[in-house]
């Protein structure tokens, strides 16, 4: 399936692909002196159908089906009043970034298979693929939707060590393989990668781990317009956190891509998103 790459909302403030891990620093920017939490939330809501539904069903969205599909997608995210400690927004941000900035497509949507609306979904936070110049790449994402960058870096580095162990990968691969649709794009290639008869030595060269971290940014709080002073401050801040992550990250055999998304206020984004999510659920 050749789904068009969506237009990005987040602005690239720094990008470093010279080595591994790579760095992509993104920001929502400002409008009329305010950080764009409302616009950010609106952008994420527009990704709900692609986020929840299998790729093979994206083409079913029409003027007749779109409202109902949006409502069902919104209900699949969560329906709880206590959303402050939930991480679905972070996973949706990662989904949007992977689609818009890397041109990936999801292999499966774990949210599509949730047994209850407020369940939390274990395992990798994104399962995507990219058709590279030479071969297909498998992208398994990790998200830390946090307020504090140092805490997020500490926790995700620890988690990476666990998630790249053979037993964990085999368990995830089995789950993914069982949920894939036989009519899915690149089905046979991906199933071969996930098969337990395939050595991880063959998987690691095509395995990419995008790591998305949000945090509350002092640079964003100190400014109210995306002028040169802001751009210099946010780039310096992003590079500082990148250095901290790179110093701690000991992953060697797979490609890690750090995606930093600074926020002015995590709670402001949560509130704006929750408001729109509930409106979508009532469609």
C-alpha positions as a Markdown table, in Angstrom:
| # | Residue | x | y | z |
|---|---|---|---|---|
| 1 | Unk | 0.0 | 0.0 | 0.0 |
| 2 | Unk | 1.3 | 3.4 | -0.9 |
| 3 | Unk | -0.3 | 5.7 | 1.7 |
| 4 | Unk | 0.8 | 9.3 | 1.2 |
| 5 | Unk | 3.1 | 10.8 | 3.7 |
| 6 | Unk | 1.1 | 13.3 | 5.9 |
| 7 | Unk | 2.3 | 16.9 | 6.3 |
| 8 | Unk | 4.3 | 17.5 | 9.4 |
| 9 | Unk | 3.1 | 19.8 | 12.2 |
| 10 | Unk | 6.2 | 19.8 | 14.4 |
| 11 | Unk | 9.1 | 22.0 | 13.2 |
| 12 | Unk | 12.6 | 20.5 | 12.9 |
| 13 | Unk | 14.9 | 22.5 | 15.2 |
| 14 | Unk | 17.9 | 20.2 | 15.1 |
| 15 | Unk | 18.8 | 17.1 | 13.1 |
| 16 | Unk | 22.0 | 15.1 | 13.4 |
| 17 | Unk | 22.4 | 11.9 | 11.3 |
| 18 | Unk | 26.1 | 11.8 | 11.2 |
| 19 | Unk | 26.4 | 8.8 | 13.4 |
| 20 | Unk | 24.4 | 6.6 | 15.8 |
| 21 | Unk | 22.3 | 7.3 | 17.7 |
| 22 | Unk | 20.8 | 10.0 | 15.4 |
| 23 | Unk | 19.0 | 13.0 | 16.7 |
| 24 | Unk | 15.7 | 14.7 | 15.6 |
| 25 | Unk | 14.6 | 17.6 | 17.7 |
| 26 | Unk | 11.1 | 18.9 | 17.0 |
| 27 | Unk | 8.9 | 21.7 | 18.5 |
| 28 | Unk | 5.3 | 22.9 | 18.2 |
| 29 | Unk | 6.3 | 26.6 | 18.1 |
| 30 | Unk | 4.1 | 29.5 | 19.1 |
| 31 | Unk | 1.1 | 31.4 | 17.9 |
| 32 | Unk | 0.2 | 34.9 | 19.2 |
| 33 | Unk | 2.6 | 34.6 | 22.0 |
| 34 | Unk | 1.3 | 31.2 | 23.2 |
| 35 | Unk | 2.8 | 27.8 | 22.9 |
| 36 | Unk | 0.7 | 25.8 | 20.4 |
| 37 | Unk | -0.8 | 23.1 | 22.7 |
| 38 | Unk | -4.3 | 23.4 | 21.2 |
| 39 | Unk | -3.0 | 23.1 | 17.7 |
| 40 | Unk | -0.7 | 20.3 | 18.6 |
| 41 | Unk | -3.6 | 18.3 | 20.1 |
| 42 | Unk | -5.8 | 19.0 | 17.1 |
| 43 | Unk | -3.1 | 17.6 | 14.8 |
| 44 | Unk | -2.8 | 14.4 | 16.9 |
| 45 | Unk | -6.6 | 13.9 | 16.8 |
| 46 | Unk | -6.5 | 14.0 | 13.0 |
| 47 | Unk | -4.2 | 10.9 | 13.1 |
| 48 | Unk | -6.6 | 8.8 | 15.2 |
| 49 | Unk | -7.9 | 6.6 | 12.4 |
| 50 | Unk | -4.5 | 5.8 | 11.0 |
| 51 | Unk | -3.2 | 5.3 | 14.6 |
| 52 | Unk | -5.9 | 2.8 | 15.5 |
| 53 | Unk | -7.0 | 1.0 | 12.4 |
| 54 | Unk | -4.9 | -1.4 | 10.3 |
| 55 | Unk | -3.4 | 0.1 | 7.2 |
| 56 | Unk | -5.6 | -2.1 | 5.0 |
| 57 | Unk | -8.7 | -0.3 | 6.4 |
| 58 | Unk | -7.5 | 3.3 | 5.8 |
| 59 | Unk | -9.0 | 3.3 | 2.4 |
| 60 | Unk | -12.5 | 2.6 | 3.9 |
| 61 | Unk | -12.7 | 6.1 | 5.2 |
| 62 | Unk | -15.3 | 8.0 | 3.3 |
| 63 | Unk | -17.8 | 10.7 | 4.0 |
| 64 | Unk | -20.2 | 8.0 | 5.1 |
| 65 | Unk | -17.9 | 6.0 | 7.3 |
| 66 | Unk | -15.4 | 8.7 | 8.6 |
| 67 | Unk | -17.5 | 9.9 | 11.5 |
| 68 | Unk | -18.1 | 6.5 | 13.0 |
| 69 | Unk | -14.5 | 5.3 | 12.4 |
| 70 | Unk | -13.2 | 8.4 | 14.1 |
| 71 | Unk | -15.5 | 7.9 | 17.1 |
| 72 | Unk | -14.5 | 4.2 | 17.5 |
| 73 | Unk | -10.8 | 5.2 | 17.2 |
| 74 | Unk | -11.2 | 7.8 | 19.9 |
| 75 | Unk | -12.9 | 5.3 | 22.2 |
| 76 | Unk | -10.0 | 2.9 | 21.6 |
| 77 | Unk | -7.4 | 5.3 | 23.0 |
| 78 | Unk | -9.0 | 5.6 | 26.5 |
| 79 | Unk | -12.2 | 6.6 | 28.2 |
| 80 | Unk | -11.0 | 7.2 | 31.7 |
| 81 | Unk | -11.4 | 10.6 | 33.5 |
| 82 | Unk | -7.9 | 10.0 | 35.1 |
| 83 | Unk | -5.7 | 10.6 | 32.1 |
| 84 | Unk | -2.8 | 12.4 | 33.7 |
| 85 | Unk | -0.5 | 9.4 | 34.0 |
| 86 | Unk | -1.5 | 7.7 | 30.7 |
| 87 | Unk | 1.0 | 7.5 | 27.8 |
| 88 | Unk | -1.2 | 7.2 | 24.8 |
| 89 | Unk | -0.5 | 10.8 | 23.7 |
| 90 | Unk | 3.2 | 10.0 | 23.5 |
| 91 | Unk | 2.5 | 6.9 | 21.4 |
| 92 | Unk | 0.4 | 9.0 | 19.1 |
| 93 | Unk | 3.1 | 11.7 | 18.8 |
| 94 | Unk | 5.6 | 9.0 | 17.8 |
| 95 | Unk | 3.2 | 7.6 | 15.3 |
| 96 | Unk | 2.7 | 11.0 | 13.7 |
| 97 | Unk | 6.5 | 11.7 | 13.7 |
| 98 | Unk | 7.3 | 8.3 | 12.1 |
| 99 | Unk | 4.7 | 8.8 | 9.4 |
| 100 | Unk | 5.5 | 12.5 | 8.6 |
| 101 | Unk | 9.3 | 12.7 | 9.1 |
| 102 | Unk | 10.4 | 9.1 | 8.3 |
| 103 | Unk | 7.7 | 7.9 | 5.9 |
| 104 | Unk | 7.0 | 4.7 | 7.8 |
| 105 | Unk | 3.9 | 2.5 | 7.7 |
| 106 | Unk | 2.6 | 0.6 | 10.7 |
| 107 | Unk | 2.8 | -3.2 | 10.7 |
| 108 | Unk | 0.1 | -3.7 | 13.3 |
| 109 | Unk | -1.8 | -1.4 | 15.7 |
| 110 | Unk | -1.7 | -2.7 | 19.2 |
| 111 | Unk | -4.7 | -0.5 | 20.2 |
| 112 | Unk | -6.8 | -2.2 | 17.6 |
| 113 | Unk | -6.6 | -5.4 | 19.6 |
| 114 | Unk | -7.3 | -3.9 | 23.1 |
| 115 | Unk | -9.8 | -6.0 | 25.0 |
| 116 | Unk | -11.1 | -3.0 | 27.1 |
| 117 | Unk | -11.0 | 0.8 | 26.5 |
| 118 | Unk | -8.8 | 1.6 | 29.4 |
| 119 | Unk | -6.3 | -1.2 | 29.2 |
| 120 | Unk | -2.7 | -0.3 | 28.9 |
| 121 | Unk | -0.8 | -2.0 | 26.0 |
| 122 | Unk | 2.5 | -3.6 | 26.7 |
| 123 | Unk | 5.5 | -4.1 | 24.5 |
| 124 | Unk | 7.0 | -1.7 | 21.9 |
| 125 | Unk | 5.1 | 1.5 | 21.5 |
| 126 | Unk | 5.2 | 1.4 | 17.7 |
| 127 | Unk | 5.7 | -1.4 | 15.2 |
| 128 | Unk | 6.4 | 0.1 | 11.7 |
| 129 | Unk | 8.4 | -0.6 | 8.6 |
| 130 | Unk | 10.2 | 1.5 | 6.1 |
| 131 | Unk | 11.2 | 0.4 | 2.6 |
| 132 | Unk | 14.8 | 1.7 | 2.5 |
| 133 | Unk | 17.0 | 2.2 | -0.5 |
| 134 | Unk | 18.5 | -1.3 | -0.2 |
| 135 | Unk | 16.2 | -3.3 | 2.0 |
| 136 | Unk | 13.1 | -3.3 | 4.2 |
| 137 | Unk | 13.7 | -1.9 | 7.7 |
| 138 | Unk | 11.7 | -2.8 | 10.9 |
| 139 | Unk | 11.1 | 0.1 | 13.2 |
| 140 | Unk | 10.2 | -0.7 | 16.8 |
| 141 | Unk | 9.5 | 2.4 | 18.9 |
| 142 | Unk | 9.9 | 3.4 | 22.5 |
| 143 | Unk | 8.2 | 6.4 | 24.1 |
| 144 | Unk | 8.6 | 8.3 | 27.3 |
| 145 | Unk | 5.9 | 10.9 | 27.6 |
| 146 | Unk | 7.5 | 12.7 | 30.5 |
| 147 | Unk | 7.9 | 16.2 | 32.0 |
| 148 | Unk | 11.6 | 15.7 | 33.0 |
| 149 | Unk | 14.2 | 14.9 | 30.4 |
| 150 | Unk | 16.8 | 13.4 | 32.7 |
| 151 | Unk | 14.3 | 11.0 | 34.2 |
| 152 | Unk | 13.0 | 10.0 | 30.8 |
| 153 | Unk | 16.6 | 9.3 | 29.5 |
| 154 | Unk | 17.4 | 7.2 | 32.6 |
| 155 | Unk | 14.2 | 5.1 | 32.3 |
| 156 | Unk | 14.3 | 4.6 | 28.5 |
| 157 | Unk | 18.0 | 3.6 | 28.5 |
| 158 | Unk | 17.2 | 0.9 | 31.2 |
| 159 | Unk | 14.2 | -0.2 | 29.2 |
| 160 | Unk | 16.2 | -0.5 | 25.9 |
| 161 | Unk | 18.5 | -3.0 | 27.6 |
| 162 | Unk | 15.6 | -5.2 | 28.5 |
| 163 | Unk | 13.6 | -4.9 | 25.2 |
| 164 | Unk | 16.6 | -5.8 | 23.1 |
| 165 | Unk | 17.2 | -9.1 | 24.9 |
| 166 | Unk | 16.6 | -12.2 | 22.8 |
| 167 | Unk | 13.7 | -13.5 | 24.9 |
| 168 | Unk | 11.8 | -10.2 | 24.9 |
| 169 | Unk | 12.3 | -9.8 | 21.1 |
| 170 | Unk | 11.1 | -13.3 | 20.4 |
| 171 | Unk | 8.0 | -12.8 | 22.5 |
| 172 | Unk | 7.2 | -9.5 | 20.7 |
| 173 | Unk | 7.9 | -11.0 | 17.3 |
| 174 | Unk | 5.5 | -13.8 | 18.0 |
| 175 | Unk | 2.7 | -11.4 | 19.1 |
| 176 | Unk | 3.3 | -9.1 | 16.0 |
| 177 | Unk | 3.4 | -12.1 | 13.6 |
| 178 | Unk | 0.1 | -13.5 | 15.0 |
| 179 | Unk | -1.7 | -10.1 | 14.6 |
| 180 | Unk | -0.4 | -9.3 | 11.1 |
| 181 | Unk | -2.9 | -9.5 | 8.2 |
| 182 | Unk | -2.0 | -11.8 | 5.3 |
| 183 | Unk | -3.1 | -9.0 | 2.9 |
| 184 | Unk | -0.8 | -6.5 | 4.5 |
| 185 | Unk | 2.0 | -4.7 | 2.7 |
| 186 | Unk | 5.3 | -6.6 | 2.6 |
| 187 | Unk | 3.7 | -9.4 | 4.6 |
| 188 | Unk | 6.0 | -12.2 | 3.5 |
| 189 | Unk | 9.2 | -10.1 | 4.1 |
| 190 | Unk | 8.2 | -9.0 | 7.6 |
| 191 | Unk | 7.0 | -12.5 | 8.6 |
| 192 | Unk | 10.3 | -13.9 | 7.6 |
| 193 | Unk | 12.1 | -11.4 | 9.8 |
| 194 | Unk | 9.8 | -12.2 | 12.7 |
| 195 | Unk | 10.0 | -16.0 | 12.3 |
| 196 | Unk | 11.8 | -17.8 | 15.2 |
| 197 | Unk | 13.8 | -19.7 | 12.6 |
| 198 | Unk | 15.4 | -16.5 | 11.4 |
| 199 | Unk | 18.5 | -15.6 | 13.4 |
| 200 | Unk | 18.6 | -12.3 | 15.2 |
| 201 | Unk | 21.9 | -11.8 | 13.4 |
| 202 | Unk | 19.8 | -11.3 | 10.3 |
| 203 | Unk | 17.3 | -9.0 | 12.0 |
| 204 | Unk | 19.6 | -6.6 | 13.8 |
| 205 | Unk | 21.1 | -5.1 | 10.6 |
| 206 | Unk | 17.5 | -3.9 | 9.6 |
| 207 | Unk | 16.2 | -3.2 | 13.1 |
| 208 | Unk | 15.7 | 0.5 | 14.0 |
| 209 | Unk | 14.6 | 1.8 | 17.4 |
| 210 | Unk | 13.1 | 5.2 | 17.4 |
| 211 | Unk | 13.1 | 6.6 | 21.0 |
| 212 | Unk | 10.7 | 9.5 | 21.5 |
| 213 | Unk | 11.1 | 11.6 | 24.7 |
| 214 | Unk | 8.9 | 14.6 | 25.7 |
| 215 | Unk | 9.9 | 16.9 | 28.4 |
| 216 | Unk | 9.0 | 20.4 | 29.7 |
| 217 | Unk | 11.5 | 22.8 | 28.2 |
| 218 | Unk | 12.9 | 25.9 | 29.9 |
| 219 | Unk | 13.8 | 27.3 | 26.5 |
| 220 | Unk | 10.2 | 27.2 | 25.4 |
| 221 | Unk | 9.0 | 28.7 | 28.7 |
| 222 | Unk | 11.5 | 31.6 | 28.3 |
| 223 | Unk | 10.2 | 32.7 | 24.9 |
| 224 | Unk | 7.0 | 33.4 | 23.2 |
| 225 | Unk | 8.0 | 33.5 | 19.5 |
| 226 | Unk | 10.1 | 31.3 | 17.3 |
| 227 | Unk | 12.8 | 34.0 | 16.6 |
| 228 | Unk | 16.5 | 33.5 | 16.3 |
| 229 | Unk | 17.1 | 33.7 | 20.1 |
| 230 | Unk | 14.5 | 31.0 | 20.6 |
| 231 | Unk | 16.0 | 28.8 | 17.9 |
| 232 | Unk | 19.5 | 29.1 | 19.4 |
| 233 | Unk | 18.2 | 28.3 | 22.9 |
| 234 | Unk | 16.1 | 25.3 | 21.9 |
| 235 | Unk | 18.9 | 23.8 | 19.7 |
| 236 | Unk | 21.4 | 24.1 | 22.6 |
| 237 | Unk | 19.0 | 22.5 | 25.0 |
| 238 | Unk | 18.2 | 19.7 | 22.6 |
| 239 | Unk | 21.8 | 19.0 | 21.9 |
| 240 | Unk | 22.6 | 18.9 | 25.6 |
| 241 | Unk | 19.9 | 16.2 | 26.2 |
| 242 | Unk | 21.2 | 14.3 | 23.2 |
| 243 | Unk | 24.7 | 14.2 | 24.6 |
| 244 | Unk | 23.3 | 12.9 | 27.9 |
| 245 | Unk | 21.4 | 10.2 | 26.1 |
| 246 | Unk | 24.3 | 9.2 | 23.9 |
| 247 | Unk | 26.6 | 9.0 | 26.9 |
| 248 | Unk | 24.2 | 6.6 | 28.6 |
| 249 | Unk | 23.0 | 4.5 | 25.6 |
| 250 | Unk | 25.1 | 1.4 | 25.2 |
| 251 | Unk | 23.1 | -0.2 | 22.4 |
| 252 | Unk | 25.5 | -1.4 | 19.7 |
| 253 | Unk | 23.9 | -3.8 | 17.2 |
| 254 | Unk | 20.8 | -1.8 | 16.1 |
| 255 | Unk | 20.2 | 1.7 | 14.9 |
| 256 | Unk | 18.8 | 4.0 | 17.6 |
| 257 | Unk | 17.1 | 7.3 | 16.7 |
| 258 | Unk | 16.5 | 9.8 | 19.5 |
| 259 | Unk | 13.4 | 12.0 | 18.9 |
| 260 | Unk | 13.1 | 14.9 | 21.3 |
| 261 | Unk | 9.9 | 16.8 | 21.5 |
| 262 | Unk | 10.1 | 19.6 | 24.1 |
| 263 | Unk | 6.9 | 20.9 | 25.6 |
| 264 | Unk | 5.9 | 24.1 | 27.4 |
| 265 | Unk | 3.4 | 22.2 | 29.6 |
| 266 | Unk | 2.7 | 18.5 | 29.5 |
| 267 | Unk | -0.6 | 19.1 | 31.3 |
| 268 | Unk | -1.7 | 21.8 | 28.8 |
| 269 | Unk | -1.2 | 19.3 | 26.0 |
| 270 | Unk | -3.0 | 16.5 | 27.9 |
| 271 | Unk | -5.9 | 18.8 | 28.7 |
| 272 | Unk | -6.2 | 20.0 | 25.1 |
| 273 | Unk | -6.0 | 16.4 | 23.7 |
| 274 | Unk | -8.5 | 15.0 | 26.2 |
| 275 | Unk | -11.0 | 17.7 | 25.4 |
| 276 | Unk | -10.8 | 16.9 | 21.7 |
| 277 | Unk | -10.7 | 13.1 | 22.3 |
| 278 | Unk | -14.0 | 13.3 | 24.2 |
| 279 | Unk | -15.6 | 15.4 | 21.5 |
| 280 | Unk | -14.6 | 12.8 | 19.0 |
| 281 | Unk | -16.0 | 10.0 | 21.1 |
| 282 | Unk | -19.4 | 11.7 | 21.0 |
| 283 | Unk | -19.6 | 12.0 | 17.3 |
